[in-house]
């Protein structure tokens, strides 16, 4: 693999954790999107909420007695060797 594509760099655990923390910090520093970006999603969520309330709760299933354990298969008798 190294012949055509080069070798992959080896990072220490500390370096990997540092890079991950930098990526997290960069994403957090972008801040929360403006409220108007959430408006189309909020309208759809309101529609879903109303549909769930209108549908109501489902009927609970009746309790059933526990099923009997499966029957054990009958033992097969092995042939007895003939006595000479």
Backbone as CSV, one residue per row, in Angstrom:
resi,resn,N_x,N_y,N_z,CA_x,CA_y,CA_z,C_x,C_y,C_z
1,UNK,0.832,-1.185,0.000,0.000,0.000,0.000,0.873,1.244,0.000
2,UNK,1.939,1.216,0.751,2.803,2.380,0.853,3.476,2.737,-0.455
3,UNK,3.625,1.775,-1.342,4.322,2.023,-2.599,3.560,3.015,-3.475
4,UNK,2.239,2.890,-3.543,1.459,3.740,-4.444,0.794,4.920,-3.744
5,UNK,0.395,4.754,-2.532,-0.395,5.786,-1.873,0.326,6.461,-0.716
6,UNK,1.485,6.033,-0.388,2.187,6.611,0.752,1.696,5.982,2.044
7,UNK,2.401,6.228,3.082,2.020,5.650,4.374,1.098,6.607,5.115
8,UNK,0.195,6.012,5.883,-0.694,6.830,6.694,0.098,7.383,7.872
9,UNK,-0.155,8.642,8.208,0.562,9.198,9.358,0.108,8.519,10.648
10,UNK,1.008,8.351,11.564,0.703,7.767,12.877,0.586,8.908,13.874
11,UNK,-0.561,8.999,14.516,-0.784,10.041,15.508,-0.833,9.420,16.898
12,UNK,-0.367,10.169,17.871,-0.480,9.714,19.253,-1.915,9.958,19.721
13,UNK,-2.274,9.329,20.802,-3.621,9.503,21.353,-3.874,10.970,21.702
14,UNK,-2.852,11.625,22.237,-2.992,13.031,22.607,-3.254,13.902,21.379
15,UNK,-2.560,13.594,20.276,-2.747,14.366,19.051,-4.149,14.167,18.483
16,UNK,-4.639,12.939,18.509,-5.990,12.654,18.011,-7.023,13.382,18.869
17,UNK,-6.845,13.335,20.194,-7.782,14.027,21.087,-7.725,15.534,20.891
18,UNK,-6.518,16.066,20.661,-6.383,17.511,20.430,-7.101,17.923,19.154
19,UNK,-6.924,17.148,18.073,-7.597,17.464,16.811,-9.111,17.367,16.953
20,UNK,-9.578,16.362,17.682,-11.020,16.216,17.886,-11.571,17.394,18.677
21,UNK,-10.859,17.808,19.720,-11.321,18.937,20.528,-11.328,20.218,19.712
22,UNK,-10.351,20.405,18.840,-10.329,21.597,17.977,-11.526,21.598,17.038
23,UNK,-11.875,20.436,16.486,-13.030,20.352,15.596,-14.322,20.659,16.351
24,UNK,-14.436,20.154,17.574,-15.627,20.432,18.393,-15.702,21.916,18.716
25,UNK,-14.586,22.496,19.131,-14.577,23.916,19.480,-14.929,24.789,18.276
26,UNK,-14.419,24.434,17.103,-14.723,25.213,15.900,-16.219,25.166,15.596
27,UNK,-16.838,24.003,15.766,-18.275,23.869,15.497,-19.103,24.634,16.528
28,UNK,-18.695,24.580,17.796,-19.426,25.281,18.850,-19.307,26.792,18.660
29,UNK,-18.158,27.245,18.203,-17.949,28.686,18.028,-18.782,29.267,16.892
30,UNK,-19.325,28.414,16.030,-20.210,28.927,14.979,-21.498,29.469,15.572
31,UNK,-21.857,28.976,16.731,-23.049,29.477,17.412,-24.320,28.823,16.895
32,UNK,-25.427,29.208,17.518,-26.732,28.675,17.141,-27.223,29.376,15.878
33,UNK,-27.840,28.630,14.964,-28.370,29.283,13.753,-29.488,30.268,14.127
34,UNK,-29.740,31.251,13.288,-30.800,32.213,13.591,-32.168,31.528,13.652
35,UNK,-33.091,32.134,14.376,-34.427,31.549,14.580,-35.162,31.332,13.266
36,UNK,-34.956,32.202,12.287,-35.686,32.039,11.012,-35.243,30.782,10.254
37,UNK,-34.053,30.260,10.537,-33.634,29.006,9.913,-34.455,27.824,10.420
38,UNK,-35.011,27.950,11.627,-35.787,26.866,12.233,-37.276,26.948,11.890
39,UNK,-37.721,28.045,11.299,-39.144,28.265,11.066,-39.802,27.168,10.211
40,UNK,-39.251,26.754,9.065,-39.915,25.694,8.288,-40.031,24.380,9.070
41,UNK,-39.019,24.067,9.833,-39.046,22.844,10.629,-40.075,22.953,11.745
42,UNK,-40.188,24.112,12.365,-41.145,24.289,13.457,-42.575,24.135,12.956
43,UNK,-42.882,24.626,11.765,-44.221,24.477,11.196,-44.537,22.998,11.005
44,UNK,-43.596,22.246,10.490,-43.805,20.815,10.265,-43.961,20.071,11.593
45,UNK,-43.163,20.425,12.604,-43.289,19.793,13.914,-44.647,20.088,14.543
46,UNK,-45.172,21.300,14.346,-46.505,21.625,14.864,-47.567,20.770,14.190
47,UNK,-47.450,20.560,12.871,-48.397,19.702,12.150,-48.354,18.275,12.688
48,UNK,-47.168,17.773,12.953,-47.017,16.410,13.476,-47.635,16.319,14.875
49,UNK,-47.413,17.321,15.720,-47.987,17.325,17.060,-49.512,17.271,17.012
50,UNK,-50.114,18.077,16.129,-51.576,18.087,16.011,-52.096,16.747,15.509
51,UNK,-51.395,16.117,14.585,-51.828,14.820,14.063,-51.756,13.746,15.143
52,UNK,-50.738,13.796,15.970,-50.609,12.806,17.043,-51.724,12.980,18.070
53,UNK,-52.036,14.218,18.429,-53.091,14.473,19.403,-54.441,14.051,18.837
54,UNK,-54.697,14.326,17.567,-55.979,13.965,16.951,-56.140,12.458,16.851
55,UNK,-55.075,11.750,16.647,-55.149,10.289,16.511,-55.464,9.633,17.840
56,UNK,-55.019,10.182,18.932,-55.303,9.617,20.240,-54.350,8.487,20.585
57,UNK,-54.559,7.931,21.779,-53.705,6.849,22.238,-54.174,5.521,21.657
58,UNK,-53.262,4.630,21.364,-53.674,3.319,20.853,-54.292,2.475,21.970
59,UNK,-55.168,1.557,21.576,-55.775,0.644,22.544,-54.717,-0.333,23.028
60,UNK,-54.663,-0.576,24.330,-53.673,-1.549,24.816,-54.074,-2.958,24.386
61,UNK,-53.072,-3.779,24.132,-53.338,-5.162,23.756,-53.778,-5.941,24.984
62,UNK,-54.748,-6.862,24.819,-55.167,-7.650,25.981,-54.037,-8.569,26.439
63,UNK,-54.026,-8.821,27.736,-52.995,-9.700,28.285,-53.295,-11.132,27.882
64,UNK,-52.276,-11.848,27.530,-52.422,-13.248,27.155,-51.689,-14.111,28.161
65,UNK,-52.182,-15.330,28.315,-51.507,-16.277,29.191,-50.173,-16.648,28.561
66,UNK,-49.158,-16.906,29.371,-47.863,-17.272,28.786,-47.983,-18.582,28.006
67,UNK,-47.283,-18.652,26.927,-47.311,-19.843,26.087,-46.607,-20.991,26.789
68,UNK,-47.096,-22.189,26.524,-46.471,-23.376,27.103,-45.098,-23.568,26.464
69,UNK,-44.157,-24.112,27.212,-42.831,-24.332,26.620,-42.932,-25.362,25.492
70,UNK,-42.064,-25.294,24.542,-42.131,-26.239,23.422,-41.918,-27.668,23.924
71,UNK,-42.622,-28.594,23.295,-42.514,-29.995,23.697,-41.141,-30.523,23.320
72,UNK,-40.617,-31.396,24.183,-39.324,-32.001,23.890,-39.519,-33.059,22.820
73,UNK,-38.605,-33.169,21.916,-38.740,-34.203,20.889,-38.590,-35.593,21.520
74,UNK,-39.308,-36.543,20.943,-39.235,-37.908,21.460,-37.834,-38.443,21.242
75,UNK,-37.369,-39.225,22.207,-36.032,-39.798,22.082,-36.078,-40.926,21.070
76,UNK,-35.115,-40.908,20.232,-35.021,-41.994,19.249,-34.225,-43.141,19.868
77,UNK,-34.713,-44.320,19.674,-34.006,-45.476,20.208,-32.921,-45.862,19.229
78,UNK,-31.767,-46.098,19.757,-30.650,-46.524,18.917,-30.736,-48.021,18.703
79,UNK,-30.394,-48.474,17.523,-30.437,-49.918,17.284,-29.401,-50.636,18.144
80,UNK,-29.796,-51.761,18.665,-28.921,-52.554,19.518,-28.161,-53.505,18.602
81,UNK,-26.844,-53.590,18.747,-26.104,-54.490,17.862,-26.531,-55.949,18.135
82,UNK,-26.597,-56.682,17.070,-27.018,-58.087,17.174,-25.944,-58.893,17.873
83,UNK,-26.364,-59.793,18.749,-25.426,-60.660,19.457,-25.151,-61.879,18.610
84,UNK,-23.916,-62.254,18.413,-23.586,-63.431,17.598,-23.434,-64.634,18.429
